Amino acid sequence: MTGTAVVILAAGSGTRVGAEVNKVLLPLRGVPVLVWSVRDALALPDVRRLVLVVRPEDRTSVEAAVAPHLGDREVLVVDGGATRHRSEWAAIQVLADAITSGEVDVVVVHDGARPLAGVDLWRSVVDAAREVGGAIPVVPVPRLLHADLTPVVDEAGAVQTPQAFRAAELLASYRAAADDGFEGTDTAACVTAYADVAVAAVPSTSLNLKVTFPEDVALAAELSPDPPATPSPT
């Protein structure tokens, strides 16, 4: 039976958020920011692999932060690279055998600094990726201006995570990118550059915010529901 692999990127830092630790380890209603995404991912019905990508210096802290919330589930922690793309590639290489064997048919990549995506959005992108090839959350962006300060009249949207893609096309794309020295700004940029796949725009909202600045932590706390439950043993 095939299933989903989840990659959560947590190799950033707390520089802009004004923290002395990685921002994904900051407390959000008593639970580390990263744990919100981990629990959402593990709530998906068919997760076969969960990979956390971290800075080497954060490995011990991340492992300690997530361990109490895993139940009997396992997580693989790998070292990230100097860029987002290299961090994604590090995780995808770890998943390569499971993808090639057919154990994993969809891979989801998510920013660990987006704690409020919610299980419904995760499920929606996975379902859409299975159906059409790829899926990205998109939220409308109003009141944009051109460089000359005239209004943008066309509809525009901001792309978020989690982003999901059929695993075989994802792996082939990142292998081709490695050969070419190409680095995309996000998962979708790499896959669409090398694979002929349709990418569905899944409606999202501004609640799926990214913790970047100090005020984002307080805002996330105000907007967040009750912390997700620790998974029960299976």
C-alpha positions in Angstrom: 0.0 0.0 0.0 1.4 3.4 -1.0 1.3 6.5 1.2 2.5 9.9 1.9 5.9 11.2 3.0 6.1 14.6 4.8 9.1 16.9 4.9 9.1 19.7 7.4 11.7 22.4 6.9 13.1 23.7 10.2 16.6 24.7 9.3 16.0 28.5 9.6 17.0 30.6 12.6 15.4 33.1 15.0 17.4 36.2 13.7 14.5 38.2 12.3 12.1 37.0 15.0 14.5 38.3 17.6 15.0 35.0 19.3 18.2 33.4 20.6 17.0 30.0 19.4 15.5 28.6 16.2 12.1 30.2 15.8 10.4 26.8 15.3 11.4 26.0 19.0 9.6 29.1 20.4 6.6 28.3 22.5 3.2 28.8 21.0 0.5 28.3 23.6 2.8 26.0 25.5 3.8 23.9 22.6 6.9 24.5 20.3 6.0 26.1 17.0 7.3 23.1 15.1 5.2 20.6 17.0 2.0 22.1 15.6 3.1 21.1 12.1 4.4 17.7 13.2 1.1 16.8 14.8 -0.9 18.0 11.8 1.3 15.9 9.5 0.9 12.8 11.7 -2.9 13.3 11.7 -2.9 12.5 8.0 -4.3 9.0 7.4 -1.5 7.4 5.3 1.8 9.0 6.4 4.7 6.5 5.8 7.6 8.8 6.5 8.2 12.0 8.4 11.4 13.9 7.8 12.5 17.0 9.8 15.2 19.1 8.2 17.3 21.0 10.8 20.5 22.9 11.3 23.2 20.6 12.7 23.4 22.8 15.8 19.7 22.4 16.4 19.4 18.6 16.1 19.5 17.8 19.8 17.0 20.6 20.7 14.6 19.6 17.9 14.7 16.0 18.8 14.0 16.8 22.4 11.2 19.2 21.5 9.2 16.8 19.3 9.8 13.5 21.1 7.1 14.0 23.8 4.5 14.5 21.0 5.1 11.6 18.7 3.4 8.8 20.6 4.8 5.6 19.0 5.5 7.3 15.7 9.0 7.8 14.3 10.6 10.8 12.8 13.8 11.1 10.8 15.9 14.2 11.5 18.4 15.2 8.8 20.8 18.1 8.4 19.7 20.9 6.1 21.7 22.9 3.6 22.7 26.5 3.1 19.6 27.2 1.1 16.0 26.1 1.2 16.4 24.1 -2.0 19.4 22.2 -0.6 17.5 21.4 2.5 14.6 20.0 0.4 17.1 17.9 -1.6 18.7 16.5 1.5 15.3 15.2 2.6 14.2 14.0 -0.8 17.4 11.9 -1.1 16.6 10.2 2.2 13.2 9.3 0.8 14.5 8.2 -2.6 14.3 4.4 -1.9 10.8 4.6 -0.6 9.7 6.6 -3.6 11.4 4.3 -6.1 9.9 1.2 -4.5 6.4 2.7 -4.6 6.0 2.9 -0.9 5.5 6.6 -1.1 3.4 8.1 -3.9 3.0 11.7 -2.6 5.6 14.0 -0.9 4.4 17.0 1.1 6.9 19.8 1.9 6.0 22.3 4.6 7.7 25.3 6.4 8.0 24.5 10.1 7.5 28.2 10.8 3.9 27.9 9.5 2.2 26.3 12.6 -1.5 27.1 11.8 -1.9 25.4 8.4 -4.3 22.9 9.9 -5.1 19.3 9.0 -7.8 20.2 6.5 -5.4 22.1 4.3 -2.8 19.3 4.6 -5.4 16.8 3.4 -6.6 19.1 0.6 -3.1 19.4 -0.9 -2.4 15.7 -0.6 -5.7 14.8 -2.3 -5.2 17.3 -5.1 -1.6 16.2 -5.7 -2.8 12.6 -6.1 -5.5 13.7 -8.5 -3.6 16.1 -10.8 0.1 15.8 -9.9 0.8 18.8 -7.6 -0.9 21.2 -5.3 0.0 24.5 -3.5 -2.0 26.6 -1.1 -2.8 30.0 -2.4 -4.3 33.0 -0.6 -5.6 36.1 -2.4 -3.4 39.2 -2.1 -5.4 42.5 -2.3 -4.3 46.0 -2.9 -1.0 45.3 -4.7 0.8 48.2 -6.5 3.1 48.2 -9.5 6.5 49.9 -9.3 4.9 53.1 -10.5 2.4 52.9 -7.7 -0.6 52.2 -10.0 -2.9 49.5 -8.7 -2.6 45.9 -9.9 -6.0 45.1 -11.4 -5.5 41.4 -12.1 -6.1 38.9 -9.4 -3.0 37.9 -7.5 -2.3 35.3 -4.9 0.5 34.4 -2.4 1.8 30.8 -2.4 2.1 29.1 1.0 3.0 25.6 2.2 2.3 22.7 2.6 3.0 21.9 -1.0 2.4 18.4 -2.3 3.5 16.5 -5.4 3.5 13.1 -6.8 6.7 11.5 -5.5 8.2 10.1 -8.7 8.0 13.4 -10.5 9.3 15.3 -7.5 12.3 13.0 -7.2 13.1 13.2 -10.9 12.9 16.9 -10.8 15.3 17.3 -7.9 17.7 14.9 -9.5 17.7 16.9 -12.7 18.1 20.1 -10.8 21.1 18.7 -9.0 22.7 17.8 -12.3 22.0 21.3 -13.7 22.9 23.2 -10.5 19.4 24.7 -10.4 17.9 25.9 -7.2 14.2 26.9 -6.9 12.7 29.3 -4.4 10.2 26.6 -3.3 9.2 23.1 -4.1 6.8 24.1 -6.8 9.5 26.1 -8.6 11.7 23.1 -9.0 9.0 20.6 -10.0 7.4 22.9 -12.6 10.9 23.6 -14.0 11.6 19.9 -14.7 8.3 18.0 -14.8 5.2 18.3 -16.9 2.7 18.2 -14.1 -0.5 20.1 -13.4 -0.4 22.1 -10.1 -3.7 22.8 -8.4 -4.2 26.0 -6.4 -5.8 25.0 -3.2 -7.6 27.9 -1.4 -6.0 29.0 1.8 -6.3 31.9 4.2 -4.0 34.4 5.9 -4.4 32.4 9.1 -1.7 30.2 7.6 0.9 32.8 8.6 4.7 32.3 8.7 6.5 33.2 11.9 9.1 35.7 10.7 9.0 38.8 13.0 8.5 39.2 16.7 4.8 40.2 16.4 4.1 37.0 14.4 4.5 34.9 17.5 2.0 36.9 19.5 -0.4 37.0 16.5 -0.2 33.2 16.0 -1.0 32.7 19.7 -4.1 34.9 19.3 -5.3 33.1 16.1 -4.4 29.6 17.1 -7.0 27.0 18.1 -6.3 24.7 21.0 -2.9 22.9 20.5 -3.2 19.8 18.4 -3.5 16.5 20.4 -0.6 14.1 20.7 -1.2 11.1 18.4 -2.5 8.0 20.2 -0.4 4.8 19.8 -1.4 2.8 16.8 
